[in-house]
Amino acid sequence: MGSVKNTKITILGGGNIGMSIAAGLIKSGQWKASDLTITRVASQSLTDIVNMGINATHDNKKALKDADFVFLAVQPRQAVKVLEDIKEALDPKKHNIISVVTALSFADIEKVIGKGFSLTRIMPNTAISICESMTCMASNDTESEMFKKAQALVNHLGKTLIIEEKMMAAATVLASCGTAFMMRFIRAAAQGGIQVGFHASEAQYIVAQVAKGAACLLMENGLHPEQEIDKVTTPMGLTIKGLNEMEHNGLSSAVIKGIVHSYNEMEKIK
């Protein structure tokens, strides 16, 4: 994969995910704020973007002029209109298009801008802002040099996994919504910590590090979660008693049902 350092990047859409991507790009050390351009609709202020040293404009076509990578990070209901607005300014030989728009397929994009473009769809989460995202990627041509450059870029922002486009809905639920699911578990565990005597800040600090450590064990050792659980559950011990109480109250079932429910709702959008 070729170097993507100091390439010019335009992010169409300065909302939560667009700004998170920008923050991650800068934090990675591969790009300066001045390498980035972010757009917003005319009714939205650009002041916070400019204060970060990032180029900002309300003109999507103007923002494409020097761009190597173009992130489409607008709301789904805005996507087609934005694509129609910029299609004449897009160059398939120059612009590497990366869409973060949920449920907007390659076919949907090509219907507006035409064929011949290297298109990548990604589903990151907000941890992309600190280069710790789990980002699932799909491409209309995984063998193209354009996609390899897109993958090299996203690799600077966390972990990546190449998937088929048909799996993007599932990736949305597991990788993107998953951040909120994990946060809710951390919050619940911290609340339990408060009840057994810790101050709120202490409980959250402990639980967050425990969650980080548990995740790192799986990533480093490559073991199944139950194998790691077996290491800390002794006969008649505290851990197994706590785990069993959680399971009796539906922990695993609730998590699985929540993920499947979100996926089913996602399928209704398509």
VENTA-V869349 format. One record per pair of residues at least 4 apart in sequence whose C-alpha atoms are under 8 Angstrom apart, sorted by sequence separation. I is the first residue (numbers start at 1). GAP is how many residues later the second one is. D is the distance in whole Angstrom. If there is no record, write none. Layout:
BEGIN
i/gap/d
I/GAP/D
I/GAP/D
END
This chain:
BEGIN
i/gap/d
14/4/5
15/4/6
16/4/6
17/4/6
18/4/6
19/4/6
20/4/6
21/4/6
22/4/6
23/4/6
24/4/6
25/4/7
26/4/7
31/4/6
32/4/7
40/4/6
46/4/6
47/4/6
48/4/7
49/4/7
50/4/5
59/4/6
60/4/7
61/4/7
63/4/7
74/4/6
75/4/6
76/4/8
78/4/6
79/4/6
80/4/6
81/4/6
82/4/6
83/4/6
86/4/6
91/4/6
92/4/7
104/4/6
105/4/6
106/4/6
107/4/6
108/4/7
109/4/6
110/4/4
111/4/8
124/4/7
127/4/6
128/4/5
129/4/8
138/4/8
143/4/7
144/4/6
145/4/6
146/4/6
147/4/6
148/4/6
149/4/6
150/4/6
151/4/6
152/4/7
153/4/8
154/4/7
155/4/6
163/4/7
164/4/7
167/4/6
168/4/6
169/4/7
170/4/6
171/4/5
172/4/5
173/4/5
174/4/5
175/4/7
176/4/8
177/4/7
178/4/6
179/4/6
180/4/6
181/4/7
182/4/6
183/4/6
184/4/6
185/4/6
186/4/6
187/4/6
188/4/6
189/4/6
190/4/6
191/4/6
192/4/6
193/4/6
194/4/5
198/4/6
199/4/6
200/4/6
201/4/6
202/4/6
203/4/6
204/4/6
205/4/6
206/4/6
207/4/6
208/4/6
209/4/6
210/4/6
211/4/6
212/4/6
213/4/6
214/4/7
215/4/6
216/4/6
217/4/6
218/4/5
223/4/6
224/4/7
225/4/6
226/4/6
227/4/7
228/4/7
229/4/6
230/4/8
233/4/6
236/4/7
237/4/6
238/4/6
239/4/6
240/4/6
241/4/6
242/4/6
243/4/6
244/4/6
245/4/6
246/4/6
247/4/5
250/4/6
251/4/6
252/4/6
253/4/6
254/4/6
255/4/6
256/4/6
257/4/6
258/4/6
259/4/6
260/4/6
261/4/6
262/4/6
263/4/6
264/4/7
265/4/7
266/4/7
13/5/6
14/5/6
25/5/7
26/5/5
31/5/8
40/5/8
49/5/6
50/5/6
57/5/8
74/5/6
90/5/7
104/5/7
109/5/8
110/5/5
127/5/5
128/5/4
142/5/6
143/5/7
155/5/6
163/5/8
171/5/7
172/5/6
173/5/6
193/5/6
194/5/6
198/5/6
217/5/8
218/5/6
223/5/7
233/5/8
234/5/7
235/5/8
236/5/7
246/5/6
247/5/6
12/6/8
25/6/6
26/6/6
40/6/7
49/6/7
50/6/6
57/6/7
64/6/7
127/6/5
128/6/8
141/6/7
142/6/7
154/6/7
194/6/6
218/6/7
233/6/5
234/6/7
11/7/6
26/7/6
49/7/6
72/7/8
126/7/7
127/7/8
193/7/8
218/7/7
232/7/7
233/7/5
125/8/6
139/8/7
124/9/6
125/9/7
191/9/8
194/9/6
46/10/6
124/10/6
125/10/7
190/10/7
193/10/5
11/11/8
38/11/8
46/11/7
124/11/4
123/12/5
124/12/7
191/12/7
106/13/7
122/13/6
123/13/5
190/13/5
22/14/7
122/14/6
123/14/7
137/14/8
190/14/5
106/15/8
122/15/4
38/16/7
40/16/8
42/16/5
121/16/6
122/16/6
37/17/6
38/17/6
39/17/6
40/17/7
41/17/6
120/17/7
121/17/5
187/17/7
190/17/6
36/18/6
37/18/4
38/18/5
39/18/5
40/18/5
120/18/6
121/18/6
186/18/7
189/18/7
33/19/7
34/19/6
35/19/7
36/19/6
37/19/5
38/19/7
39/19/5
120/19/4
135/19/8
18/20/8
33/20/5
34/20/5
35/20/8
37/20/8
39/20/7
97/20/8
99/20/8
101/20/8
119/20/6
120/20/7
33/21/5
34/21/6
39/21/6
96/21/8
97/21/7
98/21/6
99/21/6
100/21/6
102/21/8
118/21/8
119/21/6
186/21/6
33/22/8
60/22/8
79/22/7
96/22/6
97/22/5
98/22/5
99/22/5
100/22/5
118/22/7
119/22/8
186/22/7
96/23/7
97/23/6
98/23/6
99/23/6
100/23/6
118/23/7
135/23/7
137/23/7
6/24/6
7/24/7
14/24/6
39/24/7
61/24/7
65/24/8
92/24/6
93/24/8
98/24/7
100/24/8
133/24/6
134/24/6
135/24/6
136/24/6
137/24/6
138/24/6
5/25/5
6/25/5
11/25/8
13/25/7
14/25/6
38/25/8
60/25/8
61/25/5
64/25/7
70/25/6
72/25/7
76/25/6
87/25/7
92/25/5
131/25/7
132/25/6
133/25/5
134/25/5
135/25/5
136/25/5
137/25/5
138/25/5
139/25/8
186/25/8
4/26/8
5/26/6
6/26/7
9/26/6
10/26/6
11/26/6
12/26/6
13/26/5
14/26/6
37/26/6
60/26/7
64/26/7
68/26/6
69/26/6
70/26/6
71/26/6
72/26/6
73/26/6
74/26/8
75/26/7
76/26/7
83/26/8
87/26/5
91/26/8
92/26/7
118/26/8
131/26/4
132/26/4
133/26/6
134/26/6
135/26/6
136/26/6
137/26/6
138/26/6
139/26/7
8/27/5
9/27/5
10/27/5
11/27/5
12/27/5
13/27/5
67/27/8
68/27/5
69/27/5
70/27/5
71/27/5
72/27/5
73/27/5
74/27/7
76/27/8
120/27/7
130/27/7
131/27/5
132/27/7
134/27/8
136/27/6
138/27/5
7/28/7
8/28/6
9/28/6
10/28/6
11/28/6
12/28/7
61/28/6
67/28/7
68/28/6
69/28/6
70/28/6
71/28/6
72/28/6
73/28/6
76/28/7
84/28/6
118/28/6
119/28/8
129/28/8
6/29/6
10/29/8
69/29/7
71/29/7
72/29/7
80/29/8
83/29/7
84/29/7
118/29/7
128/29/6
83/30/7
120/30/7
128/30/7
138/30/8
80/32/7
136/32/8
106/34/7
136/35/6
136/39/8
135/40/7
134/41/6
121/44/8
123/45/7
12/48/7
123/48/7
124/48/8
123/49/6
96/50/6
125/50/6
126/50/8
96/51/8
124/51/7
125/51/4
98/52/8
123/52/7
124/52/6
125/52/8
10/53/6
123/53/7
126/53/8
10/54/7
96/54/7
125/54/7
18/55/6
17/56/7
18/56/8
10/57/6
8/58/7
9/58/5
10/58/8
12/58/7
15/58/8
8/59/5
9/59/6
10/59/6
11/59/6
12/59/6
13/59/7
14/59/8
15/59/7
7/60/8
8/60/5
9/60/5
10/60/5
11/60/5
12/60/5
13/60/5
14/60/8
105/60/8
7/61/6
8/61/7
9/61/6
10/61/6
11/61/6
12/61/6
13/61/5
7/62/8
9/62/8
11/62/7
12/62/6
13/62/8
103/65/8
103/66/7
102/67/8
102/70/8
69/81/8
174/85/7
173/86/6
173/89/6
173/90/6
170/93/6
169/94/7
169/97/6
169/98/7
27/102/8
27/103/7
28/103/7
24/104/6
25/104/8
27/104/7
23/105/8
24/105/4
20/106/6
23/106/5
24/106/5
25/106/8
20/107/8
21/107/6
22/107/7
23/107/7
24/107/5
17/108/8
20/108/6
21/108/6
17/109/7
20/109/4
19/110/8
28/128/6
28/129/7
25/131/8
25/132/7
24/133/6
4/145/7
2/146/8
3/146/8
1/147/6
2/147/6
1/148/6
4/148/7
3/149/7
4/149/6
2/150/7
1/151/6
103/166/7
103/167/6
END
